[in-house]
Amino acid sequence: MEVFSLAILGILIVISPGADFVLVLKTSINDGRKAGILTALGLSLAICVHISYSMFGISYLISQNEFLYNMIRYAGAGYLIYLGVKGIYSANSPLNTTSTEQPKNKNWQYLAQGFLCNVLNPKTMLFFLSVFSQVISPDSNDNTYAFIYGAYMIALHGIWFAIVAILFTSAALQTRLLRVRKRLNQLCGVGLVSFGALLALKS
């Protein structure tokens, strides 16, 4: 697969709406821009994990082990459902978009939720398995292209979701979002629960 095609594929995968997008959106409109960016950073760090086991071939072993794959799938589904239910029940919580400083434990919480949301998603695992099977050459010890593409995907996730956090906490959108904040929170929560349920029920 050509480098340009892989680059475009990466962009399409990252910007397509999914659980990561919903989580960053929900966090940004409720806890502010910094919280959204930290969540985006957590998502980006999770890509490092996917790349690492893809590089070492562990993802292939996981994809061939039904029990292990199902354990990851159910863990990811459960976490998404937890985030969704939490979002629905906190739809009326006070909005915090003016604070520029978050407690350190809160910072870690935002990083962790982004990290776990992405790292527990077996769809992401299988995506990286399929992509890196094209990038990594089995006949060569030189995997420079794989490292470059991995760095590209890490940067792409971090930049895109940081942009989402910045856009949805901008003054232009903030006034409009405040009017529909409760419904938007509920919609995001339902979206996360739906993603989790589909992930759990998919055979």
Secondary structure, DSSP 8 states (H G I E B T S, - for coil): --HHHHHHHHHHHHHS-SHHHHHHHHHHHHH-HHHHHHHHHHHHHHHHHHHHHHHTTHHHHHHH-HHHHHHHHHHHHHHHHHHHHHHHHTTTS----S-----HHHHHHHHHHHHHHHHT-HHHHHHHHHHHHHHS-TT-S--HHHHHHHHHHHHHHHHHHHHHHHHTTSHHHHHHHHHTHHHHHHHHHHHHHHHHHHHHH--
